[in-house]
């Protein structure tokens, strides 16, 4: 693939293009394939304005996405975004798609007046860690992150 990466903000009209990518992303994290459930989840996020989904395409084929969730920092007294999801399909890997998505996510954050973006990735996801390092992201060494499962 040598065509330029085109990244656009996804709308409800893009669900047919985003759902297979999002479903594959979840399967990467050992979740079952659930395209109908994924469609409902993404439709709700887009319809309610809960998140921003950026869709990457090469030669008209959707090959990746990133999803940003807005949040606010009490300490920094400002807006930020959690880059919660980033996925590039096999066909788009090695062609700058991930880097282009990260750059567009940063641009969206700046345009919204955000102070920073943050993300988390699996400790074992070394390819993603290399991408983030090369793209100028810094690993948090100041805070430990915790989670409480409420299921």
C-alpha positions in Angstrom: 0.0 0.0 0.0 1.6 3.2 -1.1 -1.5 5.5 -1.0 -1.7 8.3 1.4 -3.4 7.7 4.7 -6.7 9.7 4.9 -8.1 10.2 8.4 -11.6 11.5 9.0 -13.8 11.9 12.0 -16.3 9.0 11.9 -20.0 9.5 12.0 -23.0 7.1 12.2 -22.7 6.7 8.5 -19.3 5.1 8.9 -20.4 2.3 11.2 -20.1 -0.4 8.5 -16.5 0.6 8.1 -15.6 1.0 11.8 -17.4 -2.0 13.3 -15.1 -4.7 11.7 -12.0 -2.9 12.9 -13.4 -2.4 16.4 -14.4 -6.0 16.6 -10.9 -7.1 15.5 -9.4 -4.7 18.1 -11.5 -6.4 20.9 -10.5 -9.8 19.6 -6.8 -8.7 19.9 -7.6 -8.2 23.6 -9.1 -11.8 23.8 -12.7 -10.7 23.7 -15.3 -12.7 21.6 -16.4 -11.4 18.2 -19.6 -9.5 18.8 -20.3 -7.3 15.8 -23.9 -6.5 16.8 -22.9 -5.5 20.3 -19.9 -3.4 18.9 -22.3 -1.7 16.5 -24.6 -0.7 19.3 -21.8 0.5 21.5 -20.2 2.6 18.8 -23.6 4.0 17.6 -24.3 5.1 21.2 -20.9 6.8 21.5 -21.3 8.6 18.2 -24.9 9.5 18.6 -24.4 10.9 22.2 -21.1 12.6 21.4 -19.4 10.6 24.2 -16.3 10.0 22.1 -14.4 11.0 19.0 -13.6 8.2 16.6 -11.0 8.9 13.9 -11.1 6.5 10.9 -8.0 5.9 8.8 -8.2 4.7 5.2 -5.8 3.9 2.5 -6.9 3.6 -1.1 -10.5 3.9 0.2 -10.2 0.9 2.5 -10.7 1.5 6.2 -7.5 0.2 7.9 -7.5 1.7 11.4 -9.1 3.8 14.0 -8.5 5.7 17.2 -11.1 6.6 19.9 -10.8 9.5 22.2 -12.8 10.1 25.3 -13.0 13.6 26.8 -12.1 14.1 30.5 -11.0 16.9 32.7 -8.1 17.2 35.1 -8.8 18.8 38.5 -5.1 19.2 39.2 -4.3 20.8 35.8 -7.6 22.6 35.7 -8.2 21.8 32.1 -9.5 19.5 29.5 -7.8 16.3 28.3 -8.5 13.2 26.3 -8.0 9.5 27.0 -6.9 7.8 23.8 -8.7 4.6 24.8 -8.5 2.6 21.6 -6.0 2.4 18.7 -6.1 -0.3 16.2 -4.5 -0.8 12.7 -5.6 -3.8 10.6 -2.9 -6.1 9.3 -3.2 -4.5 5.8 -2.3 -1.1 7.2 0.6 -2.0 9.5 4.0 -0.8 8.6 2.6 2.0 6.4 2.5 4.8 8.9 -1.2 4.4 9.8 -0.7 4.2 13.5 1.6 7.2 13.6 -0.9 9.2 11.4 -3.7 8.3 13.8 -1.7 9.5 16.8 -0.8 12.7 15.0 -4.4 13.4 14.1 -5.5 12.6 17.7 -3.0 15.1 19.0 -4.3 17.7 16.5 -7.9 17.1 17.6 -6.8 17.5 21.2 -5.1 20.8 20.5 -8.0 22.1 18.5 -10.3 21.3 21.5 -7.9 23.1 23.9 -6.9 20.0 25.7 -3.8 20.1 27.9 -2.7 16.5 27.1 -3.7 13.1 25.9 -3.1 9.9 27.8 -3.3 6.2 27.1 -2.6 2.8 28.5 -1.6 -0.3 26.7 -0.9 -3.9 27.7 2.4 -4.5 29.3 3.1 -7.2 26.7 2.1 -5.0 23.6 5.7 -4.1 22.7 4.9 -3.0 19.1 2.4 -0.4 20.4 4.9 0.7 23.0 7.6 1.2 20.3 5.1 3.3 18.3 4.2 5.5 21.3 7.9 6.0 22.1 8.7 6.9 18.5 5.8 9.3 18.4 7.0 11.3 21.4 4.7 9.9 24.1 6.3 9.5 27.5 5.8 6.6 29.9 4.3 7.6 33.2 6.8 7.0 36.0 5.1 9.2 38.5 1.8 7.5 39.1 0.6 4.0 39.5 -2.7 3.3 37.8 -5.4 1.2 39.5 -8.7 -0.2 38.4 -11.7 -1.7 40.3 -13.7 -4.3 38.4 -17.4 -3.6 39.1 -18.9 -6.5 37.2 
